[in-house]
């Protein structure tokens, strides 16, 4: 079968593509810059922009399932899926998030272009068989947040040592997405996907320290100090403000406790944060 992937060159999209190729599916990847896509051999890379559905419609011909990435379509998710239905697409899998019911000011990814609620709502209203992947925070976020500090020294300076969340290994998300795209097993369901355990910021740093064999420690800083530093690295101020507000809001409560859904869907335990760190040591400096 042919599966069309939006957001194919992003961190999640690449993993979904790789998993589908492993499963033997024909993948058609939509990219604004197809010559720079660098996707696996055999993937059909096409020029397109999901935020301009009319210009992308020709690529929907012969497609059976669409992966709808929440950062790709702007305000055009509904029209894109309507065109997909007209061209015979039967299934859509939407990338969404666990926090879509939170106030907008507590949704950092929305400040960087994610439209998680719109993706889910468009999928549900499309008339296609649909699945919404409500993902928790990604394990890879810790590399983005702390990687530079760990490569430079043994102190991680960040907010709220006790803030806890159940980080999701992006590879598990990709495997669930592939199952939803290739089968009817997960049709018409909202899947709340988390990691298997809830860890504090301080505990996550301890996991990295053990894997690297280094005496890392967590030093808690006020949110204002961390926000100033993050904005100084080039992150959008609105994103940083929402991120700090999220940390403050959940500082004394667990955000998104483990749901166990990944294990139920895949028939195996979800990957732990220890697993993820062990497979990404080089990015942290590898000791």
N, C-alpha and C positions, 0 to 999 in steps of 0.2 A: 504494500500500500504506500501511497505518497502522503507525507506529512509536511505541512508548511509551518515553518518556524519564524516567528517574529522575535526580534531581539537576539538573533542567533549568534552574534559576535560578543555579547556580554558575558559576564561571569556565569550566570545561570544558563543562558541560552546555549553556550558552548557545551556545557555538560549534558543538556538535554539532547543536543545534536549527537554527541558522542554515544550516548546511551542508545539512541534510536539506530544509529549505524551498527552498533553491536548486536542489536535485536534483528537486524536485517531489513529495516525499513528503508524506503527511498525518501531521502530528506531534501526538501526544497527550502533553502534558507534565503530569506529576504534581507537584503543589506543595502544601505544607502551608498556604501563604497565596496562593491563586490570584489574589486581587485585587491583589497586589503584584508579580506575576510579571514584567510588562513585557516580554513576549516578542513576536516579530514577528507582524504581522497574519496571520490565518489559522491560527495554532497553536491547537489545542484545549487549553485549560488546565483541569485537573480537580483537585478537592480530594482529597488522598490522602496516605498516609504509608506508604512501603515497609516500614517496620519493623513495620507492622500489616497483614500481607497480607490478612487476611479483609476488612478495611475498604477495601482497594484492589482486590480481586478483580474487582469489576464493571467496572473500567476496562480490564481485559485482554480483554474480549469484542471480537472483531473486529480484534484486533491480530495482526500477523504477526511482528514483531521487537521485542525489548526491549533497551534500553541500561541495564545494571546498574551504577550508580555505586557505588563501594566505600564511600562515606560515608553512604549513605542507609538501609540495611536493618537495621542493628543486628545481631541474631543470627538474622535471619529470611530470609536469602537462599534457603536450600533450600526453605522453604515457599512463598515468593513464586514461585519458578520452577516448583514443582510445580503451583501453581494456574494459572500461565501455560500449562503444557503441557496441563492439563485443558481449558482454554478455547481451545485450538487454535493457540496461539503456536508458531511453528516455529523461531525463531532467537533467540539471546541473545548480546549482545556485552558482556563484562565489562571494566570499567576496573580494571586491576591496576597493578603496579609492578615495575620491574627488581629492586628490592631485597628481594623477598618471601622469598628464601632466606637473607638476612642474619639474624643474631640480632635478636630483637625490640628489644633496647636500641639498635640502630643504625637503627631505622626511625622517624624523627621523625613522619611522617604518621600512624602508628598511634596515637600519643599524642593526636591530634586527631580520632580517630574513624574513620579509614580502615581498612577490613578487606579489604585487597587479596588476601591468600591465600584468605580465605573467598569472595570474589567469584569468583575463578578456579575454586576447587574446586566451588562450587555450580553454576557454568556447565557444567563438565565432566561433573558427575554428573547433570545435569538431564534427559538424554535428548533435548534439543534440539540442533540444529546450533549450535555455540558457537565463539566467538573470544575469546581473552584478550589484551587490550592491555597489555603490560608496558611501561609508560612510564618513561623516565628522568626526571631532574629537569626542571622546567618553566622556560623562559626567564623567565616572569613572576615567578619567585621572586626574581630579582635586583632587580626593582622594589620588591618588598615589603621586601627586606633593606636596600637602599641608597637608595631613592628619596628619603626625607626628608633624608638627609645630603647628597645631590647637589643637592637644591633649596635647601639652606641654605648650601652652601659647596663648596669644591673638594677636600676630603679625604674619602675613604671609609675609615673605620676598621673593620676586620673581622679575621677569623681566617685564618691559613694562606694567605698570598699565592700559594703554589704549588699549592694544592688544585685538581685538574682534574676536570671532568666534561663530558659531551656534552649540553648543554641542548637540550631538545625544544621547538620552537615549538608552542604549544597548537593553533594552526590546522592544523598537519600532523596532530596527533593526531585532531582533529575530522574531518578529511577521510578518514583511514584508518578511523575509526569508522563514518562514513557508508557507505563502501565495504563494510565488513563487515555492516552492517545491511541494506543494500539488495540485496546479491548473495550468491551462494554461493562467490565466489572465495576467500574467506579462512576458510572453515568448518573447524572442528576444528584450529585452529592457535593456538599461543602466539607472539605477535609482539613481539619485543623492539625497542622504538621509541626511537631516540635522535636527537639532532641530528647534523649531518654532520661535526662537528669537536669535538675536546676542547680546552677552554680553561681556563686557570688563573683564579683570582679576579682576580689582577693584570691579566691580559690582558683580561678582561671589562670592567674599569673603563677600560682604555685604549680599548676599542671605543666605550664610551659617551662618553668624552672627545672622540674624533675626530668622532663624530656631532654632538655638541653644540658643538664648536669651543671647548672650554674646557680649561684645564690641570689636569684631575683627576689625583689621585695616590692610590695605595693605601698605607695605613699599617697594618701588621700589629700586632694586639693579642693578648694572651694570651686563650685561650678563656674563662677565668674572668671577665675584664673585660667581654667581649662578652656573656657569658651574663647577667651582672648587669644590663646595659643592656637586653637583650631582655626579660627578666622584668619590668623596670621599665616597659616599654611595654605590658604586659598579656598577653604571650604565656604560655601555661601552662608552669610550671617543668619538667614531665616532657617536654614537647615540646622545650624549649630544651636540656635535658640530653641527650636523644637526638641532637639536631642537632649539638651540640658533640662528642659521642662519634663520630658519623659522620665529621665533619671530621678528628678526631684519627686515626681508624682508617685513613682513606684519604689522609692527608697526604702520604705518600711513595709512593703508587701511584695509578694512574689508575682512577677509578671508572667502570665501564660505558663502555668504549671504543666509538666509533661502530660501529654494526652494519650500516648501509646498508639496513636493511629499509624505511624510509620511501620511499626512492627506488625500490626494487624494486616496492613495492605501488602507488605512485602514478605510476610511469613518468616521473618528473621529479626533479631534485635536491631534497633536503630544504632547507627554509629555514635559512639560517645565523643565528647570533646577531647579526651585523651587520644582516641583514634585519629581525630582530625589533626591534632597537633603533631602526632608522630609522623603523619604523612606530609607535613609542611615544614619540617625543621629547617630546611635550607632557607626558606623565606625569613625565618627568625634569626638566622645567622649560624645555625647548626653547631652551636657550642663554641 
